[in-house]
Structures are given as C-alpha cells and as structure tokens.
C-alpha cells in the first residue's frame, strides 16, 4: 500500500527562564537524548532542526516560545513515542522549565507524504485549532481524524 499522507505535529512551550541559564540546564542536556529517541522510534519520519534557542526562531512574535515539530507515520507511532519511558521522564519535569499557558500549544495535521511543514504552517494550524477546535484539517491526539481519502 502506498503511503499518501503522514502526520505532522507541533508543540510549543513558553520558557520560564533563558535557555542558556542554569535553571534550564537539565532540559538542555535532555534535548539530544530525547531527540535521538524520537529519531530511532518506529514511525518517525522527520523533525524540525532549526535553532531552538529563544530569539533565533520567533514563533507568534514571542521570543520565549520554543517550537518542536515533527512528522510521523501515523498517530499510533507518535503516541508510542510520546508515552515512551525516555520521553515521559523529561515530560514529567515540564513545569520546572515551561510556563502554564491558557491557549492550545499542540496540534496535529495530515500532510502529503514527503512534505515538511514550516513554522508559519504550524502557526496557522494552531490558530485554526484554537478558533475552531478539532476537525479534519487540524486536531489533537485525543480527538484524531483519519488522513484524507481514508
């Protein structure tokens, strides 16, 4: 069966401290191992690798936001990685490093196989999800939708 679509995901986090400060040292040390876990995970396709330091790639005009974006075979592959022991260990510490926010910071959407989403595309998807809620164009792990044509 030919794969026509893959799952894109974005999640943003608002830093509590400067990325190069001592308060985020454990988070920064965890980045390479967690990214390696993702890259070795079954169903991983691609991840955004532009600089993640505050101010180098501004998202939503907020220098304190960092972006994580990747493409996966399907929601099951992404979910298996998200809840894997190595990722969960870091995820459990998120309140030490990131601010609680009121708006949606994570979105999923289907892309044509081989497409690599941009930060601008991710911003558009997050705005749509915030405004309209989950639907076939953008959704969450909790409220998923099948790929186009399925």
CNS distance restraints for C-alpha pairs under 8 A (distance, minus, plus):
assign (resid   3 and name CA) (resid 113 and name CA) 6.59 0.50 0.50
assign (resid   4 and name CA) (resid 112 and name CA) 5.83 0.50 0.50
assign (resid   4 and name CA) (resid 113 and name CA) 5.23 0.50 0.50
assign (resid   5 and name CA) (resid 110 and name CA) 6.07 0.50 0.50
assign (resid   5 and name CA) (resid 111 and name CA) 5.40 0.50 0.50
assign (resid   5 and name CA) (resid 112 and name CA) 4.41 0.50 0.50
assign (resid   5 and name CA) (resid 113 and name CA) 4.57 0.50 0.50
assign (resid   5 and name CA) (resid 147 and name CA) 6.39 0.50 0.50
assign (resid   5 and name CA) (resid 148 and name CA) 7.57 0.50 0.50
assign (resid   6 and name CA) (resid  71 and name CA) 6.57 0.50 0.50
assign (resid   6 and name CA) (resid  72 and name CA) 5.89 0.50 0.50
assign (resid   6 and name CA) (resid  73 and name CA) 5.12 0.50 0.50
assign (resid   6 and name CA) (resid  74 and name CA) 6.11 0.50 0.50
assign (resid   6 and name CA) (resid 110 and name CA) 5.64 0.50 0.50
assign (resid   6 and name CA) (resid 111 and name CA) 5.46 0.50 0.50
assign (resid   6 and name CA) (resid 112 and name CA) 6.26 0.50 0.50
assign (resid   6 and name CA) (resid 113 and name CA) 5.35 0.50 0.50
assign (resid   6 and name CA) (resid 114 and name CA) 7.92 0.50 0.50
assign (resid   6 and name CA) (resid 147 and name CA) 7.87 0.50 0.50
assign (resid   7 and name CA) (resid  71 and name CA) 5.38 0.50 0.50
assign (resid   7 and name CA) (resid  72 and name CA) 5.00 0.50 0.50
assign (resid   7 and name CA) (resid  73 and name CA) 6.03 0.50 0.50
assign (resid   7 and name CA) (resid  74 and name CA) 5.38 0.50 0.50
assign (resid   7 and name CA) (resid  75 and name CA) 6.76 0.50 0.50
assign (resid   7 and name CA) (resid 108 and name CA) 6.74 0.50 0.50
assign (resid   7 and name CA) (resid 109 and name CA) 5.82 0.50 0.50
assign (resid   7 and name CA) (resid 110 and name CA) 4.72 0.50 0.50
assign (resid   7 and name CA) (resid 111 and name CA) 6.20 0.50 0.50
assign (resid   8 and name CA) (resid  69 and name CA) 7.31 0.50 0.50
assign (resid   8 and name CA) (resid  70 and name CA) 5.76 0.50 0.50
assign (resid   8 and name CA) (resid  71 and name CA) 4.32 0.50 0.50
assign (resid   8 and name CA) (resid  72 and name CA) 6.38 0.50 0.50
assign (resid   8 and name CA) (resid 108 and name CA) 5.56 0.50 0.50
assign (resid   8 and name CA) (resid 109 and name CA) 5.30 0.50 0.50
assign (resid   8 and name CA) (resid 110 and name CA) 5.94 0.50 0.50
assign (resid   8 and name CA) (resid 111 and name CA) 6.43 0.50 0.50
assign (resid   8 and name CA) (resid 117 and name CA) 7.27 0.50 0.50
assign (resid   9 and name CA) (resid  69 and name CA) 5.52 0.50 0.50
assign (resid   9 and name CA) (resid  70 and name CA) 5.46 0.50 0.50
assign (resid   9 and name CA) (resid  71 and name CA) 6.27 0.50 0.50
assign (resid   9 and name CA) (resid 106 and name CA) 7.26 0.50 0.50
assign (resid   9 and name CA) (resid 107 and name CA) 5.69 0.50 0.50
assign (resid   9 and name CA) (resid 108 and name CA) 4.42 0.50 0.50
assign (resid   9 and name CA) (resid 109 and name CA) 6.58 0.50 0.50
assign (resid  10 and name CA) (resid  67 and name CA) 7.05 0.50 0.50
assign (resid  10 and name CA) (resid  68 and name CA) 5.63 0.50 0.50
assign (resid  10 and name CA) (resid  69 and name CA) 4.29 0.50 0.50
assign (resid  10 and name CA) (resid  70 and name CA) 6.69 0.50 0.50
assign (resid  10 and name CA) (resid 105 and name CA) 7.81 0.50 0.50
assign (resid  10 and name CA) (resid 106 and name CA) 5.51 0.50 0.50
assign (resid  10 and name CA) (resid 107 and name CA) 5.47 0.50 0.50
assign (resid  10 and name CA) (resid 108 and name CA) 6.63 0.50 0.50
assign (resid  10 and name CA) (resid 122 and name CA) 6.35 0.50 0.50
assign (resid  11 and name CA) (resid  67 and name CA) 6.08 0.50 0.50
assign (resid  11 and name CA) (resid  68 and name CA) 5.31 0.50 0.50
assign (resid  11 and name CA) (resid  69 and name CA) 6.48 0.50 0.50
assign (resid  11 and name CA) (resid 105 and name CA) 5.42 0.50 0.50
assign (resid  11 and name CA) (resid 106 and name CA) 4.18 0.50 0.50
assign (resid  11 and name CA) (resid 107 and name CA) 6.61 0.50 0.50
assign (resid  12 and name CA) (resid  65 and name CA) 6.30 0.50 0.50
assign (resid  12 and name CA) (resid  66 and name CA) 5.60 0.50 0.50
assign (resid  12 and name CA) (resid  67 and name CA) 4.71 0.50 0.50
assign (resid  12 and name CA) (resid  68 and name CA) 6.24 0.50 0.50
assign (resid  12 and name CA) (resid 105 and name CA) 5.18 0.50 0.50
assign (resid  12 and name CA) (resid 106 and name CA) 6.52 0.50 0.50
assign (resid  13 and name CA) (resid  65 and name CA) 5.42 0.50 0.50
assign (resid  13 and name CA) (resid  66 and name CA) 5.42 0.50 0.50
assign (resid  13 and name CA) (resid  67 and name CA) 6.78 0.50 0.50
assign (resid  13 and name CA) (resid  98 and name CA) 6.07 0.50 0.50
assign (resid  13 and name CA) (resid  99 and name CA) 7.39 0.50 0.50
assign (resid  13 and name CA) (resid 105 and name CA) 7.14 0.50 0.50
assign (resid  14 and name CA) (resid  64 and name CA) 5.32 0.50 0.50
assign (resid  14 and name CA) (resid  65 and name CA) 4.34 0.50 0.50
assign (resid  14 and name CA) (resid  66 and name CA) 6.43 0.50 0.50
assign (resid  14 and name CA) (resid  98 and name CA) 5.34 0.50 0.50
assign (resid  14 and name CA) (resid  99 and name CA) 5.50 0.50 0.50
assign (resid  14 and name CA) (resid 100 and name CA) 7.89 0.50 0.50
assign (resid  14 and name CA) (resid 101 and name CA) 7.84 0.50 0.50
assign (resid  15 and name CA) (resid  19 and name CA) 7.37 0.50 0.50
assign (resid  15 and name CA) (resid  64 and name CA) 5.32 0.50 0.50
assign (resid  15 and name CA) (resid  65 and name CA) 6.20 0.50 0.50
assign (resid  15 and name CA) (resid  66 and name CA) 7.32 0.50 0.50
assign (resid  15 and name CA) (resid  97 and name CA) 6.09 0.50 0.50
assign (resid  15 and name CA) (resid  98 and name CA) 4.63 0.50 0.50
assign (resid  15 and name CA) (resid  99 and name CA) 6.18 0.50 0.50
assign (resid  16 and name CA) (resid  64 and name CA) 7.81 0.50 0.50
assign (resid  16 and name CA) (resid  97 and name CA) 5.63 0.50 0.50
assign (resid  16 and name CA) (resid  98 and name CA) 5.14 0.50 0.50
assign (resid  16 and name CA) (resid  99 and name CA) 5.65 0.50 0.50
assign (resid  17 and name CA) (resid  21 and name CA) 6.68 0.50 0.50
assign (resid  17 and name CA) (resid  23 and name CA) 6.64 0.50 0.50
assign (resid  17 and name CA) (resid  24 and name CA) 6.91 0.50 0.50
assign (resid  17 and name CA) (resid  97 and name CA) 7.14 0.50 0.50
assign (resid  18 and name CA) (resid  24 and name CA) 7.44 0.50 0.50
assign (resid  18 and name CA) (resid  54 and name CA) 7.36 0.50 0.50
assign (resid  18 and name CA) (resid  64 and name CA) 7.94 0.50 0.50
assign (resid  19 and name CA) (resid  24 and name CA) 5.94 0.50 0.50
assign (resid  19 and name CA) (resid  25 and name CA) 7.90 0.50 0.50
assign (resid  19 and name CA) (resid  28 and name CA) 7.49 0.50 0.50
assign (resid  19 and name CA) (resid  53 and name CA) 6.19 0.50 0.50
assign (resid  19 and name CA) (resid  54 and name CA) 6.65 0.50 0.50
assign (resid  20 and name CA) (resid  24 and name CA) 6.93 0.50 0.50
assign (resid  20 and name CA) (resid  25 and name CA) 7.26 0.50 0.50
assign (resid  21 and name CA) (resid  25 and name CA) 6.70 0.50 0.50
assign (resid  23 and name CA) (resid  97 and name CA) 7.43 0.50 0.50
assign (resid  24 and name CA) (resid  28 and name CA) 6.15 0.50 0.50
assign (resid  24 and name CA) (resid  97 and name CA) 6.23 0.50 0.50
assign (resid  25 and name CA) (resid  29 and name CA) 6.10 0.50 0.50
assign (resid  26 and name CA) (resid  30 and name CA) 6.21 0.50 0.50
assign (resid  27 and name CA) (resid  31 and name CA) 6.45 0.50 0.50
assign (resid  27 and name CA) (resid  90 and name CA) 7.62 0.50 0.50
assign (resid  27 and name CA) (resid  97 and name CA) 7.36 0.50 0.50
assign (resid  28 and name CA) (resid  32 and name CA) 7.97 0.50 0.50
assign (resid  29 and name CA) (resid  33 and name CA) 7.91 0.50 0.50
assign (resid  30 and name CA) (resid  34 and name CA) 6.03 0.50 0.50
assign (resid  30 and name CA) (resid  90 and name CA) 7.22 0.50 0.50
assign (resid  31 and name CA) (resid  35 and name CA) 5.94 0.50 0.50
assign (resid  32 and name CA) (resid  36 and name CA) 6.03 0.50 0.50
assign (resid  33 and name CA) (resid  37 and name CA) 6.24 0.50 0.50
assign (resid  34 and name CA) (resid  38 and name CA) 6.35 0.50 0.50
assign (resid  34 and name CA) (resid  86 and name CA) 6.85 0.50 0.50
assign (resid  34 and name CA) (resid  87 and name CA) 6.12 0.50 0.50
assign (resid  35 and name CA) (resid  39 and name CA) 6.22 0.50 0.50
assign (resid  36 and name CA) (resid  40 and name CA) 6.14 0.50 0.50
assign (resid  37 and name CA) (resid  41 and name CA) 6.04 0.50 0.50
assign (resid  37 and name CA) (resid  81 and name CA) 7.92 0.50 0.50
assign (resid  37 and name CA) (resid  86 and name CA) 7.39 0.50 0.50
assign (resid  37 and name CA) (resid  87 and name CA) 7.77 0.50 0.50
assign (resid  38 and name CA) (resid  44 and name CA) 6.58 0.50 0.50
assign (resid  38 and name CA) (resid  81 and name CA) 6.56 0.50 0.50
assign (resid  39 and name CA) (resid  44 and name CA) 5.91 0.50 0.50
assign (resid  39 and name CA) (resid  45 and name CA) 7.66 0.50 0.50
assign (resid  39 and name CA) (resid  46 and name CA) 7.55 0.50 0.50
assign (resid  39 and name CA) (resid  47 and name CA) 7.94 0.50 0.50
assign (resid  40 and name CA) (resid  44 and name CA) 7.11 0.50 0.50
assign (resid  41 and name CA) (resid  77 and name CA) 7.78 0.50 0.50
assign (resid  41 and name CA) (resid  81 and name CA) 6.46 0.50 0.50
assign (resid  42 and name CA) (resid  77 and name CA) 6.34 0.50 0.50
assign (resid  43 and name CA) (resid  72 and name CA) 5.54 0.50 0.50
assign (resid  43 and name CA) (resid  73 and name CA) 4.77 0.50 0.50
assign (resid  43 and name CA) (resid  74 and name CA) 7.09 0.50 0.50
assign (resid  43 and name CA) (resid  77 and name CA) 5.09 0.50 0.50
assign (resid  43 and name CA) (resid  78 and name CA) 7.36 0.50 0.50
assign (resid  44 and name CA) (resid  71 and name CA) 6.67 0.50 0.50
assign (resid  44 and name CA) (resid  72 and name CA) 4.75 0.50 0.50
assign (resid  44 and name CA) (resid  73 and name CA) 6.36 0.50 0.50
assign (resid  44 and name CA) (resid  77 and name CA) 7.17 0.50 0.50
assign (resid  44 and name CA) (resid  78 and name CA) 7.56 0.50 0.50
assign (resid  45 and name CA) (resid  70 and name CA) 7.51 0.50 0.50
assign (resid  45 and name CA) (resid  71 and name CA) 5.32 0.50 0.50
assign (resid  45 and name CA) (resid  72 and name CA) 5.08 0.50 0.50
assign (resid  45 and name CA) (resid  73 and name CA) 6.61 0.50 0.50
assign (resid  46 and name CA) (resid  70 and name CA) 5.44 0.50 0.50
assign (resid  46 and name CA) (resid  71 and name CA) 5.07 0.50 0.50
assign (resid  46 and name CA) (resid  72 and name CA) 7.08 0.50 0.50
assign (resid  46 and name CA) (resid 116 and name CA) 7.73 0.50 0.50
assign (resid  47 and name CA) (resid  68 and name CA) 7.80 0.50 0.50
assign (resid  47 and name CA) (resid  69 and name CA) 5.79 0.50 0.50
assign (resid  47 and name CA) (resid  70 and name CA) 3.97 0.50 0.50
assign (resid  47 and name CA) (resid  71 and name CA) 6.28 0.50 0.50
assign (resid  48 and name CA) (resid  68 and name CA) 6.73 0.50 0.50
assign (resid  48 and name CA) (resid  69 and name CA) 5.26 0.50 0.50
assign (resid  48 and name CA) (resid  70 and name CA) 5.89 0.50 0.50
assign (resid  50 and name CA) (resid  57 and name CA) 7.62 0.50 0.50
assign (resid  51 and name CA) (resid  56 and name CA) 6.30 0.50 0.50
assign (resid  51 and name CA) (resid  57 and name CA) 6.75 0.50 0.50
assign (resid  52 and name CA) (resid  56 and name CA) 6.99 0.50 0.50
assign (resid  52 and name CA) (resid  57 and name CA) 6.87 0.50 0.50
assign (resid  52 and name CA) (resid  66 and name CA) 5.84 0.50 0.50
assign (resid  52 and name CA) (resid  67 and name CA) 6.68 0.50 0.50
assign (resid  53 and name CA) (resid  57 and name CA) 7.38 0.50 0.50
assign (resid  53 and name CA) (resid  66 and name CA) 6.99 0.50 0.50
assign (resid  54 and name CA) (resid  58 and name CA) 7.16 0.50 0.50
assign (resid  54 and name CA) (resid  63 and name CA) 5.19 0.50 0.50
assign (resid  54 and name CA) (resid  64 and name CA) 5.49 0.50 0.50
assign (resid  54 and name CA) (resid  65 and name CA) 6.63 0.50 0.50
assign (resid  54 and name CA) (resid  66 and name CA) 6.44 0.50 0.50
assign (resid  55 and name CA) (resid  63 and name CA) 4.72 0.50 0.50
assign (resid  55 and name CA) (resid  64 and name CA) 7.32 0.50 0.50
assign (resid  57 and name CA) (resid  63 and name CA) 7.79 0.50 0.50
assign (resid  57 and name CA) (resid  66 and name CA) 7.98 0.50 0.50
assign (resid  58 and name CA) (resid  62 and name CA) 5.91 0.50 0.50
assign (resid  58 and name CA) (resid  63 and name CA) 5.32 0.50 0.50
assign (resid  58 and name CA) (resid  65 and name CA) 7.18 0.50 0.50
assign (resid  58 and name CA) (resid  66 and name CA) 7.91 0.50 0.50
assign (resid  59 and name CA) (resid  63 and name CA) 7.06 0.50 0.50
assign (resid  59 and name CA) (resid  65 and name CA) 6.29 0.50 0.50
assign (resid  59 and name CA) (resid  66 and name CA) 7.33 0.50 0.50
assign (resid  59 and name CA) (resid  67 and name CA) 7.39 0.50 0.50
assign (resid  59 and name CA) (resid 119 and name CA) 7.27 0.50 0.50
assign (resid  59 and name CA) (resid 123 and name CA) 7.48 0.50 0.50
assign (resid  60 and name CA) (resid 123 and name CA) 7.05 0.50 0.50
assign (resid  71 and name CA) (resid 116 and name CA) 7.50 0.50 0.50
assign (resid  72 and name CA) (resid  77 and name CA) 6.58 0.50 0.50
assign (resid  72 and name CA) (resid  78 and name CA) 6.14 0.50 0.50
assign (resid  73 and name CA) (resid  77 and name CA) 6.37 0.50 0.50
assign (resid  73 and name CA) (resid  78 and name CA) 7.82 0.50 0.50
assign (resid  74 and name CA) (resid  78 and name CA) 6.61 0.50 0.50
assign (resid  75 and name CA) (resid  79 and name CA) 5.97 0.50 0.50
assign (resid  75 and name CA) (resid 141 and name CA) 6.95 0.50 0.50
assign (resid  75 and name CA) (resid 144 and name CA) 7.94 0.50 0.50
assign (resid  76 and name CA) (resid  80 and name CA) 6.06 0.50 0.50
assign (resid  77 and name CA) (resid  81 and name CA) 6.44 0.50 0.50
assign (resid  78 and name CA) (resid  82 and name CA) 6.14 0.50 0.50
assign (resid  79 and name CA) (resid  83 and name CA) 6.14 0.50 0.50
assign (resid  79 and name CA) (resid 141 and name CA) 7.54 0.50 0.50
assign (resid  80 and name CA) (resid  84 and name CA) 5.99 0.50 0.50
assign (resid  81 and name CA) (resid  87 and name CA) 7.09 0.50 0.50
assign (resid  82 and name CA) (resid  87 and name CA) 6.05 0.50 0.50
assign (resid  82 and name CA) (resid  88 and name CA) 6.84 0.50 0.50
assign (resid  83 and name CA) (resid  87 and name CA) 6.58 0.50 0.50
assign (resid  83 and name CA) (resid  88 and name CA) 5.71 0.50 0.50
assign (resid  84 and name CA) (resid  88 and name CA) 6.00 0.50 0.50
assign (resid  85 and name CA) (resid  89 and name CA) 6.08 0.50 0.50
assign (resid  86 and name CA) (resid  90 and name CA) 7.00 0.50 0.50
assign (resid  87 and name CA) (resid  91 and name CA) 6.10 0.50 0.50
assign (resid  88 and name CA) (resid  92 and name CA) 5.96 0.50 0.50
assign (resid  89 and name CA) (resid  93 and name CA) 7.24 0.50 0.50
assign (resid  90 and name CA) (resid  94 and name CA) 6.98 0.50 0.50
assign (resid  93 and name CA) (resid  97 and name CA) 7.28 0.50 0.50
assign (resid  94 and name CA) (resid  98 and name CA) 5.74 0.50 0.50
assign (resid  95 and name CA) (resid  99 and name CA) 6.70 0.50 0.50
assign (resid  95 and name CA) (resid 100 and name CA) 7.44 0.50 0.50
assign (resid 103 and name CA) (resid 130 and name CA) 7.03 0.50 0.50
assign (resid 104 and name CA) (resid 126 and name CA) 7.01 0.50 0.50
assign (resid 104 and name CA) (resid 129 and name CA) 7.54 0.50 0.50
assign (resid 104 and name CA) (resid 130 and name CA) 6.02 0.50 0.50
assign (resid 105 and name CA) (resid 126 and name CA) 6.92 0.50 0.50
assign (resid 106 and name CA) (resid 126 and name CA) 7.06 0.50 0.50
assign (resid 106 and name CA) (resid 140 and name CA) 7.24 0.50 0.50
assign (resid 107 and name CA) (resid 122 and name CA) 7.87 0.50 0.50
assign (resid 107 and name CA) (resid 125 and name CA) 6.78 0.50 0.50
assign (resid 107 and name CA) (resid 126 and name CA) 5.92 0.50 0.50
assign (resid 107 and name CA) (resid 129 and name CA) 7.16 0.50 0.50
assign (resid 107 and name CA) (resid 138 and name CA) 6.47 0.50 0.50
assign (resid 107 and name CA) (resid 139 and name CA) 5.85 0.50 0.50
assign (resid 107 and name CA) (resid 140 and name CA) 5.61 0.50 0.50
assign (resid 108 and name CA) (resid 138 and name CA) 5.62 0.50 0.50
assign (resid 108 and name CA) (resid 139 and name CA) 5.20 0.50 0.50
assign (resid 108 and name CA) (resid 140 and name CA) 5.56 0.50 0.50
assign (resid 108 and name CA) (resid 141 and name CA) 7.32 0.50 0.50
assign (resid 109 and name CA) (resid 125 and name CA) 7.75 0.50 0.50
assign (resid 109 and name CA) (resid 136 and name CA) 7.82 0.50 0.50
assign (resid 109 and name CA) (resid 137 and name CA) 6.10 0.50 0.50
assign (resid 109 and name CA) (resid 138 and name CA) 4.72 0.50 0.50
assign (resid 109 and name CA) (resid 139 and name CA) 6.31 0.50 0.50
assign (resid 110 and name CA) (resid 137 and name CA) 7.40 0.50 0.50
assign (resid 110 and name CA) (resid 138 and name CA) 7.76 0.50 0.50
assign (resid 110 and name CA) (resid 147 and name CA) 5.93 0.50 0.50
assign (resid 110 and name CA) (resid 148 and name CA) 7.56 0.50 0.50
assign (resid 111 and name CA) (resid 115 and name CA) 6.13 0.50 0.50
assign (resid 111 and name CA) (resid 117 and name CA) 7.95 0.50 0.50
assign (resid 117 and name CA) (resid 121 and name CA) 6.15 0.50 0.50
assign (resid 117 and name CA) (resid 122 and name CA) 6.97 0.50 0.50
assign (resid 118 and name CA) (resid 122 and name CA) 6.30 0.50 0.50
assign (resid 119 and name CA) (resid 123 and name CA) 6.16 0.50 0.50
assign (resid 120 and name CA) (resid 124 and name CA) 6.33 0.50 0.50
assign (resid 121 and name CA) (resid 125 and name CA) 6.30 0.50 0.50
assign (resid 122 and name CA) (resid 126 and name CA) 6.18 0.50 0.50
assign (resid 123 and name CA) (resid 127 and name CA) 6.18 0.50 0.50
assign (resid 124 and name CA) (resid 128 and name CA) 6.19 0.50 0.50
assign (resid 125 and name CA) (resid 129 and name CA) 6.13 0.50 0.50
assign (resid 125 and name CA) (resid 138 and name CA) 6.16 0.50 0.50
assign (resid 126 and name CA) (resid 130 and name CA) 6.05 0.50 0.50
assign (resid 126 and name CA) (resid 138 and name CA) 7.94 0.50 0.50
assign (resid 127 and name CA) (resid 131 and name CA) 6.10 0.50 0.50
assign (resid 128 and name CA) (resid 132 and name CA) 5.80 0.50 0.50
assign (resid 128 and name CA) (resid 133 and name CA) 7.31 0.50 0.50
assign (resid 128 and name CA) (resid 138 and name CA) 7.30 0.50 0.50
assign (resid 129 and name CA) (resid 133 and name CA) 4.65 0.50 0.50
assign (resid 129 and name CA) (resid 134 and name CA) 5.86 0.50 0.50
assign (resid 129 and name CA) (resid 135 and name CA) 7.99 0.50 0.50
assign (resid 129 and name CA) (resid 138 and name CA) 6.10 0.50 0.50
assign (resid 129 and name CA) (resid 139 and name CA) 6.75 0.50 0.50
assign (resid 133 and name CA) (resid 139 and name CA) 7.32 0.50 0.50
assign (resid 134 and name CA) (resid 138 and name CA) 5.84 0.50 0.50
assign (resid 134 and name CA) (resid 139 and name CA) 4.23 0.50 0.50
assign (resid 134 and name CA) (resid 140 and name CA) 6.64 0.50 0.50
assign (resid 134 and name CA) (resid 143 and name CA) 6.59 0.50 0.50
assign (resid 134 and name CA) (resid 144 and name CA) 7.76 0.50 0.50
assign (resid 135 and name CA) (resid 139 and name CA) 5.62 0.50 0.50
assign (resid 135 and name CA) (resid 144 and name CA) 7.96 0.50 0.50
assign (resid 135 and name CA) (resid 145 and name CA) 6.97 0.50 0.50
assign (resid 136 and name CA) (resid 145 and name CA) 5.50 0.50 0.50
assign (resid 136 and name CA) (resid 146 and name CA) 7.42 0.50 0.50
assign (resid 136 and name CA) (resid 147 and name CA) 7.99 0.50 0.50
assign (resid 139 and name CA) (resid 143 and name CA) 6.14 0.50 0.50
assign (resid 139 and name CA) (resid 144 and name CA) 5.73 0.50 0.50
assign (resid 139 and name CA) (resid 145 and name CA) 7.01 0.50 0.50
assign (resid 140 and name CA) (resid 144 and name CA) 5.67 0.50 0.50
assign (resid 146 and name CA) (resid 150 and name CA) 6.08 0.50 0.50
